[in-house]
């Protein structure tokens, strides 16, 4: 009997300590998720992250290994390469004084007409030193129907240094370079690449 009372008295403080400990744990767990955040912060941060990563299609995308750039566009606006995320891109470094470049341009015009509605974009990076006036006149005369921007040394350096023109990069929908061509290539070469990626 005395032994049973002794065990019962020993259990009472232990049970009290367990109850106190449980109450403390519940209090800590209830407080921790909001520690350091003002009301609504957690939701705002999540929404911002999703907003930045989502594109209009609703798929989360990330730009690939093609060096991104912002360059002045023919007509005066600024153009950012990664704004074409989700498109297949032909990125062509050229100049008006370059004969093989001029030979390729009608093919690019045809490709844009044929595949532009299916997700192809063409960006011509002019390396002319004479600036917008000469390039604008040339583009208008020949009927260029794709994006023309004006190149800078820092951009050509990012692309490994452009040692000869035309130099053309094929970039997939995720922004990765899949092909590089130095020198003139016929329409069939570019069309094959574009069809495979589209």
Rosetta constraint file for C-alpha pairs under 8 A:
AtomPair CA 1 CA 5 HARMONIC 6.35 0.50
AtomPair CA 2 CA 6 HARMONIC 6.19 0.50
AtomPair CA 3 CA 7 HARMONIC 6.40 0.50
AtomPair CA 4 CA 8 HARMONIC 6.19 0.50
AtomPair CA 5 CA 9 HARMONIC 6.12 0.50
AtomPair CA 6 CA 10 HARMONIC 6.26 0.50
AtomPair CA 7 CA 11 HARMONIC 6.34 0.50
AtomPair CA 8 CA 12 HARMONIC 6.61 0.50
AtomPair CA 9 CA 13 HARMONIC 7.47 0.50
AtomPair CA 10 CA 14 HARMONIC 6.96 0.50
AtomPair CA 11 CA 15 HARMONIC 6.06 0.50
AtomPair CA 12 CA 16 HARMONIC 6.23 0.50
AtomPair CA 13 CA 17 HARMONIC 6.18 0.50
AtomPair CA 14 CA 18 HARMONIC 6.28 0.50
AtomPair CA 15 CA 19 HARMONIC 6.24 0.50
AtomPair CA 16 CA 20 HARMONIC 6.25 0.50
AtomPair CA 17 CA 21 HARMONIC 6.07 0.50
AtomPair CA 18 CA 22 HARMONIC 6.13 0.50
AtomPair CA 19 CA 23 HARMONIC 6.28 0.50
AtomPair CA 20 CA 24 HARMONIC 6.28 0.50
AtomPair CA 21 CA 25 HARMONIC 6.21 0.50
AtomPair CA 22 CA 26 HARMONIC 6.21 0.50
AtomPair CA 23 CA 27 HARMONIC 6.26 0.50
AtomPair CA 24 CA 28 HARMONIC 6.23 0.50
AtomPair CA 25 CA 29 HARMONIC 6.14 0.50
AtomPair CA 26 CA 30 HARMONIC 6.10 0.50
AtomPair CA 27 CA 31 HARMONIC 6.28 0.50
AtomPair CA 28 CA 32 HARMONIC 6.02 0.50
AtomPair CA 29 CA 33 HARMONIC 7.27 0.50
AtomPair CA 31 CA 35 HARMONIC 6.45 0.50
AtomPair CA 34 CA 38 HARMONIC 7.58 0.50
AtomPair CA 34 CA 39 HARMONIC 7.96 0.50
AtomPair CA 37 CA 41 HARMONIC 5.76 0.50
AtomPair CA 37 CA 42 HARMONIC 7.01 0.50
AtomPair CA 40 CA 44 HARMONIC 6.29 0.50
AtomPair CA 41 CA 45 HARMONIC 6.13 0.50
AtomPair CA 42 CA 46 HARMONIC 6.45 0.50
AtomPair CA 43 CA 47 HARMONIC 6.21 0.50
AtomPair CA 44 CA 48 HARMONIC 6.13 0.50
AtomPair CA 45 CA 49 HARMONIC 6.32 0.50
AtomPair CA 46 CA 50 HARMONIC 6.35 0.50
AtomPair CA 47 CA 51 HARMONIC 6.00 0.50
AtomPair CA 48 CA 52 HARMONIC 6.22 0.50
AtomPair CA 49 CA 53 HARMONIC 6.40 0.50
AtomPair CA 50 CA 54 HARMONIC 5.94 0.50
AtomPair CA 53 CA 60 HARMONIC 5.51 0.50
AtomPair CA 53 CA 61 HARMONIC 6.34 0.50
AtomPair CA 53 CA 62 HARMONIC 7.37 0.50
AtomPair CA 54 CA 58 HARMONIC 5.73 0.50
AtomPair CA 54 CA 59 HARMONIC 5.90 0.50
AtomPair CA 54 CA 60 HARMONIC 4.72 0.50
AtomPair CA 54 CA 61 HARMONIC 6.67 0.50
AtomPair CA 55 CA 59 HARMONIC 6.10 0.50
AtomPair CA 55 CA 60 HARMONIC 6.48 0.50
AtomPair CA 55 CA 61 HARMONIC 7.07 0.50
AtomPair CA 61 CA 85 HARMONIC 7.89 0.50
AtomPair CA 61 CA 174 HARMONIC 7.17 0.50
AtomPair CA 62 CA 174 HARMONIC 6.81 0.50
AtomPair CA 62 CA 175 HARMONIC 7.96 0.50
AtomPair CA 63 CA 82 HARMONIC 6.58 0.50
AtomPair CA 63 CA 85 HARMONIC 6.74 0.50
AtomPair CA 63 CA 174 HARMONIC 5.77 0.50
AtomPair CA 63 CA 175 HARMONIC 5.00 0.50
AtomPair CA 63 CA 176 HARMONIC 7.55 0.50
AtomPair CA 64 CA 174 HARMONIC 5.64 0.50
AtomPair CA 64 CA 175 HARMONIC 4.21 0.50
AtomPair CA 64 CA 176 HARMONIC 4.58 0.50
AtomPair CA 64 CA 177 HARMONIC 7.93 0.50
AtomPair CA 65 CA 175 HARMONIC 6.34 0.50
AtomPair CA 65 CA 176 HARMONIC 4.89 0.50
AtomPair CA 65 CA 177 HARMONIC 6.54 0.50
AtomPair CA 66 CA 171 HARMONIC 7.20 0.50
AtomPair CA 66 CA 175 HARMONIC 5.76 0.50
AtomPair CA 66 CA 176 HARMONIC 5.27 0.50
AtomPair CA 66 CA 177 HARMONIC 5.49 0.50
AtomPair CA 67 CA 158 HARMONIC 6.28 0.50
AtomPair CA 67 CA 159 HARMONIC 6.92 0.50
AtomPair CA 68 CA 80 HARMONIC 7.18 0.50
AtomPair CA 68 CA 81 HARMONIC 5.65 0.50
AtomPair CA 68 CA 82 HARMONIC 6.02 0.50
AtomPair CA 69 CA 80 HARMONIC 5.65 0.50
AtomPair CA 69 CA 81 HARMONIC 5.79 0.50
AtomPair CA 69 CA 82 HARMONIC 7.70 0.50
AtomPair CA 69 CA 155 HARMONIC 6.85 0.50
AtomPair CA 70 CA 78 HARMONIC 6.51 0.50
AtomPair CA 70 CA 79 HARMONIC 5.38 0.50
AtomPair CA 70 CA 80 HARMONIC 4.36 0.50
AtomPair CA 70 CA 81 HARMONIC 6.72 0.50
AtomPair CA 71 CA 78 HARMONIC 5.69 0.50
AtomPair CA 71 CA 79 HARMONIC 5.39 0.50
AtomPair CA 71 CA 80 HARMONIC 6.69 0.50
AtomPair CA 71 CA 149 HARMONIC 6.12 0.50
AtomPair CA 71 CA 150 HARMONIC 6.27 0.50
AtomPair CA 71 CA 151 HARMONIC 6.79 0.50
AtomPair CA 71 CA 152 HARMONIC 7.98 0.50
AtomPair CA 72 CA 76 HARMONIC 6.42 0.50
AtomPair CA 72 CA 77 HARMONIC 5.99 0.50
AtomPair CA 72 CA 78 HARMONIC 4.59 0.50
AtomPair CA 72 CA 79 HARMONIC 6.12 0.50
AtomPair CA 72 CA 149 HARMONIC 5.62 0.50
AtomPair CA 72 CA 150 HARMONIC 5.79 0.50
AtomPair CA 73 CA 77 HARMONIC 5.23 0.50
AtomPair CA 73 CA 78 HARMONIC 5.42 0.50
AtomPair CA 73 CA 79 HARMONIC 5.81 0.50
AtomPair CA 73 CA 147 HARMONIC 7.46 0.50
AtomPair CA 73 CA 148 HARMONIC 5.92 0.50
AtomPair CA 73 CA 149 HARMONIC 4.23 0.50
AtomPair CA 73 CA 150 HARMONIC 6.43 0.50
AtomPair CA 74 CA 132 HARMONIC 6.63 0.50
AtomPair CA 74 CA 136 HARMONIC 6.87 0.50
AtomPair CA 74 CA 147 HARMONIC 7.69 0.50
AtomPair CA 74 CA 148 HARMONIC 5.57 0.50
AtomPair CA 74 CA 149 HARMONIC 5.70 0.50
AtomPair CA 74 CA 150 HARMONIC 7.44 0.50
AtomPair CA 79 CA 83 HARMONIC 7.93 0.50
AtomPair CA 79 CA 149 HARMONIC 7.38 0.50
AtomPair CA 80 CA 84 HARMONIC 7.96 0.50
AtomPair CA 81 CA 85 HARMONIC 7.99 0.50
AtomPair CA 82 CA 175 HARMONIC 7.22 0.50
AtomPair CA 84 CA 89 HARMONIC 7.79 0.50
AtomPair CA 84 CA 121 HARMONIC 7.64 0.50
AtomPair CA 85 CA 173 HARMONIC 6.08 0.50
AtomPair CA 85 CA 174 HARMONIC 6.23 0.50
AtomPair CA 85 CA 175 HARMONIC 6.30 0.50
AtomPair CA 86 CA 119 HARMONIC 7.78 0.50
AtomPair CA 86 CA 172 HARMONIC 7.96 0.50
AtomPair CA 86 CA 173 HARMONIC 4.32 0.50
AtomPair CA 86 CA 174 HARMONIC 6.03 0.50
AtomPair CA 86 CA 175 HARMONIC 7.77 0.50
AtomPair CA 87 CA 119 HARMONIC 5.08 0.50
AtomPair CA 87 CA 120 HARMONIC 5.77 0.50
AtomPair CA 87 CA 121 HARMONIC 6.47 0.50
AtomPair CA 87 CA 172 HARMONIC 6.95 0.50
AtomPair CA 87 CA 173 HARMONIC 4.64 0.50
AtomPair CA 87 CA 174 HARMONIC 7.80 0.50
AtomPair CA 88 CA 119 HARMONIC 6.13 0.50
AtomPair CA 88 CA 120 HARMONIC 4.88 0.50
AtomPair CA 88 CA 121 HARMONIC 6.15 0.50
AtomPair CA 88 CA 170 HARMONIC 7.58 0.50
AtomPair CA 88 CA 171 HARMONIC 5.87 0.50
AtomPair CA 88 CA 172 HARMONIC 4.82 0.50
AtomPair CA 88 CA 173 HARMONIC 4.91 0.50
AtomPair CA 88 CA 194 HARMONIC 7.06 0.50
AtomPair CA 88 CA 197 HARMONIC 6.76 0.50
AtomPair CA 88 CA 198 HARMONIC 6.85 0.50
AtomPair CA 89 CA 120 HARMONIC 5.95 0.50
AtomPair CA 89 CA 121 HARMONIC 4.89 0.50
AtomPair CA 89 CA 122 HARMONIC 5.53 0.50
AtomPair CA 89 CA 123 HARMONIC 7.21 0.50
AtomPair CA 89 CA 170 HARMONIC 5.91 0.50
AtomPair CA 89 CA 171 HARMONIC 4.96 0.50
AtomPair CA 89 CA 172 HARMONIC 6.49 0.50
AtomPair CA 89 CA 173 HARMONIC 7.58 0.50
AtomPair CA 90 CA 120 HARMONIC 7.81 0.50
AtomPair CA 90 CA 121 HARMONIC 6.47 0.50
AtomPair CA 90 CA 122 HARMONIC 4.70 0.50
AtomPair CA 90 CA 123 HARMONIC 6.20 0.50
AtomPair CA 90 CA 168 HARMONIC 6.86 0.50
AtomPair CA 90 CA 169 HARMONIC 5.94 0.50
AtomPair CA 90 CA 170 HARMONIC 4.90 0.50
AtomPair CA 90 CA 171 HARMONIC 6.40 0.50
AtomPair CA 91 CA 122 HARMONIC 6.06 0.50
AtomPair CA 91 CA 123 HARMONIC 4.93 0.50
AtomPair CA 91 CA 124 HARMONIC 6.10 0.50
AtomPair CA 91 CA 125 HARMONIC 7.32 0.50
AtomPair CA 91 CA 168 HARMONIC 5.55 0.50
AtomPair CA 91 CA 169 HARMONIC 5.06 0.50
AtomPair CA 91 CA 170 HARMONIC 6.37 0.50
AtomPair CA 91 CA 171 HARMONIC 7.46 0.50
AtomPair CA 92 CA 122 HARMONIC 7.61 0.50
AtomPair CA 92 CA 123 HARMONIC 6.16 0.50
AtomPair CA 92 CA 124 HARMONIC 4.79 0.50
AtomPair CA 92 CA 125 HARMONIC 5.93 0.50
AtomPair CA 92 CA 166 HARMONIC 6.75 0.50
AtomPair CA 92 CA 167 HARMONIC 5.92 0.50
AtomPair CA 92 CA 168 HARMONIC 4.36 0.50
AtomPair CA 92 CA 169 HARMONIC 6.47 0.50
AtomPair CA 93 CA 124 HARMONIC 5.98 0.50
AtomPair CA 93 CA 125 HARMONIC 4.70 0.50
AtomPair CA 93 CA 126 HARMONIC 6.13 0.50
AtomPair CA 93 CA 127 HARMONIC 6.94 0.50
AtomPair CA 93 CA 162 HARMONIC 7.90 0.50
AtomPair CA 93 CA 165 HARMONIC 6.37 0.50
AtomPair CA 93 CA 166 HARMONIC 5.57 0.50
AtomPair CA 93 CA 167 HARMONIC 5.22 0.50
AtomPair CA 93 CA 168 HARMONIC 6.17 0.50
AtomPair CA 94 CA 98 HARMONIC 7.05 0.50
AtomPair CA 94 CA 101 HARMONIC 5.72 0.50
AtomPair CA 94 CA 124 HARMONIC 6.80 0.50
AtomPair CA 94 CA 125 HARMONIC 6.12 0.50
AtomPair CA 94 CA 126 HARMONIC 5.21 0.50
AtomPair CA 94 CA 127 HARMONIC 5.96 0.50
AtomPair CA 94 CA 128 HARMONIC 7.96 0.50
AtomPair CA 94 CA 165 HARMONIC 5.64 0.50
AtomPair CA 94 CA 166 HARMONIC 5.02 0.50
AtomPair CA 94 CA 167 HARMONIC 7.08 0.50
AtomPair CA 95 CA 101 HARMONIC 6.69 0.50
AtomPair CA 95 CA 126 HARMONIC 5.22 0.50
AtomPair CA 95 CA 127 HARMONIC 5.20 0.50
AtomPair CA 95 CA 128 HARMONIC 5.19 0.50
AtomPair CA 95 CA 165 HARMONIC 7.68 0.50
AtomPair CA 95 CA 166 HARMONIC 7.91 0.50
AtomPair CA 96 CA 101 HARMONIC 7.37 0.50
AtomPair CA 96 CA 102 HARMONIC 6.76 0.50
AtomPair CA 96 CA 126 HARMONIC 7.77 0.50
AtomPair CA 96 CA 128 HARMONIC 6.66 0.50
AtomPair CA 96 CA 135 HARMONIC 6.79 0.50
AtomPair CA 96 CA 138 HARMONIC 7.22 0.50
AtomPair CA 97 CA 128 HARMONIC 7.76 0.50
AtomPair CA 98 CA 102 HARMONIC 6.40 0.50
AtomPair CA 98 CA 165 HARMONIC 7.30 0.50
AtomPair CA 98 CA 166 HARMONIC 7.77 0.50
AtomPair CA 99 CA 103 HARMONIC 6.35 0.50
AtomPair CA 100 CA 104 HARMONIC 6.42 0.50
AtomPair CA 100 CA 165 HARMONIC 7.92 0.50
AtomPair CA 100 CA 166 HARMONIC 6.86 0.50
AtomPair CA 100 CA 183 HARMONIC 7.37 0.50
AtomPair CA 100 CA 184 HARMONIC 5.69 0.50
AtomPair CA 101 CA 105 HARMONIC 6.48 0.50
AtomPair CA 101 CA 165 HARMONIC 6.98 0.50
AtomPair CA 101 CA 166 HARMONIC 5.36 0.50
AtomPair CA 101 CA 184 HARMONIC 7.01 0.50
AtomPair CA 102 CA 106 HARMONIC 7.76 0.50
AtomPair CA 103 CA 107 HARMONIC 7.94 0.50
AtomPair CA 103 CA 184 HARMONIC 7.94 0.50
AtomPair CA 104 CA 108 HARMONIC 6.54 0.50
AtomPair CA 104 CA 184 HARMONIC 6.79 0.50
AtomPair CA 104 CA 185 HARMONIC 7.34 0.50
AtomPair CA 104 CA 186 HARMONIC 7.29 0.50
AtomPair CA 104 CA 187 HARMONIC 7.73 0.50
AtomPair CA 105 CA 109 HARMONIC 6.24 0.50
AtomPair CA 105 CA 144 HARMONIC 7.61 0.50
AtomPair CA 106 CA 110 HARMONIC 6.27 0.50
AtomPair CA 106 CA 142 HARMONIC 7.93 0.50
AtomPair CA 106 CA 144 HARMONIC 7.99 0.50
AtomPair CA 107 CA 111 HARMONIC 6.15 0.50
AtomPair CA 107 CA 186 HARMONIC 7.81 0.50
AtomPair CA 107 CA 187 HARMONIC 5.57 0.50
AtomPair CA 108 CA 112 HARMONIC 6.11 0.50
AtomPair CA 108 CA 122 HARMONIC 7.37 0.50
AtomPair CA 108 CA 187 HARMONIC 7.79 0.50
AtomPair CA 109 CA 113 HARMONIC 6.34 0.50
AtomPair CA 109 CA 143 HARMONIC 7.82 0.50
AtomPair CA 109 CA 144 HARMONIC 6.12 0.50
AtomPair CA 109 CA 145 HARMONIC 6.07 0.50
AtomPair CA 109 CA 146 HARMONIC 7.24 0.50
AtomPair CA 110 CA 114 HARMONIC 6.13 0.50
AtomPair CA 111 CA 115 HARMONIC 5.80 0.50
AtomPair CA 111 CA 116 HARMONIC 7.34 0.50
AtomPair CA 111 CA 191 HARMONIC 7.12 0.50
AtomPair CA 112 CA 116 HARMONIC 4.71 0.50
AtomPair CA 112 CA 120 HARMONIC 6.71 0.50
AtomPair CA 112 CA 121 HARMONIC 6.87 0.50
AtomPair CA 112 CA 122 HARMONIC 6.96 0.50
AtomPair CA 112 CA 145 HARMONIC 7.21 0.50
AtomPair CA 112 CA 146 HARMONIC 6.98 0.50
AtomPair CA 113 CA 117 HARMONIC 7.84 0.50
AtomPair CA 115 CA 119 HARMONIC 6.60 0.50
AtomPair CA 115 CA 120 HARMONIC 5.54 0.50
AtomPair CA 116 CA 120 HARMONIC 4.65 0.50
AtomPair CA 116 CA 121 HARMONIC 6.23 0.50
AtomPair CA 118 CA 198 HARMONIC 7.27 0.50
AtomPair CA 119 CA 198 HARMONIC 6.97 0.50
AtomPair CA 120 CA 194 HARMONIC 7.50 0.50
AtomPair CA 120 CA 198 HARMONIC 7.73 0.50
AtomPair CA 121 CA 146 HARMONIC 7.21 0.50
AtomPair CA 121 CA 147 HARMONIC 7.95 0.50
AtomPair CA 122 CA 146 HARMONIC 5.64 0.50
AtomPair CA 122 CA 147 HARMONIC 6.27 0.50
AtomPair CA 123 CA 146 HARMONIC 6.41 0.50
AtomPair CA 123 CA 147 HARMONIC 4.81 0.50
AtomPair CA 123 CA 148 HARMONIC 5.83 0.50
AtomPair CA 123 CA 149 HARMONIC 7.32 0.50
AtomPair CA 124 CA 146 HARMONIC 7.53 0.50
AtomPair CA 124 CA 147 HARMONIC 6.13 0.50
AtomPair CA 124 CA 148 HARMONIC 4.73 0.50
AtomPair CA 124 CA 149 HARMONIC 6.25 0.50
AtomPair CA 125 CA 148 HARMONIC 6.01 0.50
AtomPair CA 125 CA 149 HARMONIC 5.01 0.50
AtomPair CA 125 CA 150 HARMONIC 5.57 0.50
AtomPair CA 125 CA 151 HARMONIC 5.44 0.50
AtomPair CA 126 CA 135 HARMONIC 7.72 0.50
AtomPair CA 126 CA 148 HARMONIC 6.93 0.50
AtomPair CA 126 CA 149 HARMONIC 6.08 0.50
AtomPair CA 126 CA 150 HARMONIC 4.92 0.50
AtomPair CA 126 CA 151 HARMONIC 5.63 0.50
AtomPair CA 127 CA 150 HARMONIC 6.50 0.50
AtomPair CA 127 CA 151 HARMONIC 5.46 0.50
AtomPair CA 127 CA 152 HARMONIC 7.58 0.50
AtomPair CA 128 CA 135 HARMONIC 7.52 0.50
AtomPair CA 128 CA 150 HARMONIC 7.78 0.50
AtomPair CA 130 CA 134 HARMONIC 6.30 0.50
AtomPair CA 130 CA 135 HARMONIC 7.89 0.50
AtomPair CA 131 CA 135 HARMONIC 6.60 0.50
AtomPair CA 131 CA 150 HARMONIC 7.66 0.50
AtomPair CA 132 CA 136 HARMONIC 5.64 0.50
AtomPair CA 132 CA 150 HARMONIC 7.90 0.50
AtomPair CA 133 CA 137 HARMONIC 6.23 0.50
AtomPair CA 134 CA 138 HARMONIC 6.22 0.50
AtomPair CA 135 CA 139 HARMONIC 5.99 0.50
AtomPair CA 136 CA 140 HARMONIC 6.10 0.50
AtomPair CA 137 CA 141 HARMONIC 6.12 0.50
AtomPair CA 138 CA 142 HARMONIC 6.20 0.50
AtomPair CA 139 CA 143 HARMONIC 5.73 0.50
AtomPair CA 139 CA 144 HARMONIC 5.11 0.50
AtomPair CA 140 CA 144 HARMONIC 6.63 0.50
AtomPair CA 151 CA 155 HARMONIC 6.66 0.50
AtomPair CA 151 CA 156 HARMONIC 7.33 0.50
AtomPair CA 152 CA 156 HARMONIC 6.54 0.50
AtomPair CA 153 CA 157 HARMONIC 6.05 0.50
AtomPair CA 154 CA 158 HARMONIC 6.30 0.50
AtomPair CA 155 CA 159 HARMONIC 6.53 0.50
AtomPair CA 156 CA 160 HARMONIC 6.67 0.50
AtomPair CA 156 CA 161 HARMONIC 5.04 0.50
AtomPair CA 156 CA 162 HARMONIC 5.59 0.50
AtomPair CA 157 CA 161 HARMONIC 4.37 0.50
AtomPair CA 157 CA 162 HARMONIC 7.23 0.50
AtomPair CA 162 CA 167 HARMONIC 6.97 0.50
AtomPair CA 164 CA 182 HARMONIC 6.67 0.50
AtomPair CA 164 CA 183 HARMONIC 7.03 0.50
AtomPair CA 165 CA 182 HARMONIC 6.68 0.50
AtomPair CA 165 CA 183 HARMONIC 5.97 0.50
AtomPair CA 166 CA 182 HARMONIC 6.16 0.50
AtomPair CA 166 CA 183 HARMONIC 5.08 0.50
AtomPair CA 166 CA 184 HARMONIC 6.31 0.50
AtomPair CA 167 CA 180 HARMONIC 7.29 0.50
AtomPair CA 167 CA 181 HARMONIC 5.63 0.50
AtomPair CA 167 CA 182 HARMONIC 4.44 0.50
AtomPair CA 167 CA 183 HARMONIC 5.94 0.50
AtomPair CA 168 CA 180 HARMONIC 5.71 0.50
AtomPair CA 168 CA 181 HARMONIC 5.09 0.50
AtomPair CA 168 CA 182 HARMONIC 6.48 0.50
AtomPair CA 169 CA 177 HARMONIC 6.58 0.50
AtomPair CA 169 CA 178 HARMONIC 7.53 0.50
AtomPair CA 169 CA 179 HARMONIC 5.65 0.50
AtomPair CA 169 CA 180 HARMONIC 4.53 0.50
AtomPair CA 169 CA 181 HARMONIC 6.45 0.50
AtomPair CA 170 CA 177 HARMONIC 5.83 0.50
AtomPair CA 170 CA 178 HARMONIC 5.70 0.50
AtomPair CA 170 CA 179 HARMONIC 5.04 0.50
AtomPair CA 170 CA 180 HARMONIC 6.44 0.50
AtomPair CA 170 CA 193 HARMONIC 7.57 0.50
AtomPair CA 171 CA 175 HARMONIC 5.74 0.50
AtomPair CA 171 CA 176 HARMONIC 5.28 0.50
AtomPair CA 171 CA 177 HARMONIC 4.43 0.50
AtomPair CA 171 CA 178 HARMONIC 5.77 0.50
AtomPair CA 171 CA 179 HARMONIC 7.33 0.50
AtomPair CA 172 CA 176 HARMONIC 5.42 0.50
AtomPair CA 172 CA 177 HARMONIC 6.53 0.50
AtomPair CA 172 CA 178 HARMONIC 6.71 0.50
AtomPair CA 172 CA 197 HARMONIC 6.39 0.50
AtomPair CA 173 CA 197 HARMONIC 7.70 0.50
AtomPair CA 181 CA 185 HARMONIC 7.59 0.50
AtomPair CA 185 CA 189 HARMONIC 6.47 0.50
AtomPair CA 185 CA 190 HARMONIC 7.57 0.50
AtomPair CA 186 CA 190 HARMONIC 7.24 0.50
AtomPair CA 187 CA 191 HARMONIC 6.06 0.50
AtomPair CA 188 CA 192 HARMONIC 6.03 0.50
AtomPair CA 189 CA 193 HARMONIC 6.53 0.50
AtomPair CA 190 CA 194 HARMONIC 6.11 0.50
AtomPair CA 191 CA 195 HARMONIC 6.04 0.50
AtomPair CA 192 CA 196 HARMONIC 6.27 0.50
AtomPair CA 193 CA 197 HARMONIC 6.40 0.50
AtomPair CA 194 CA 198 HARMONIC 6.01 0.50
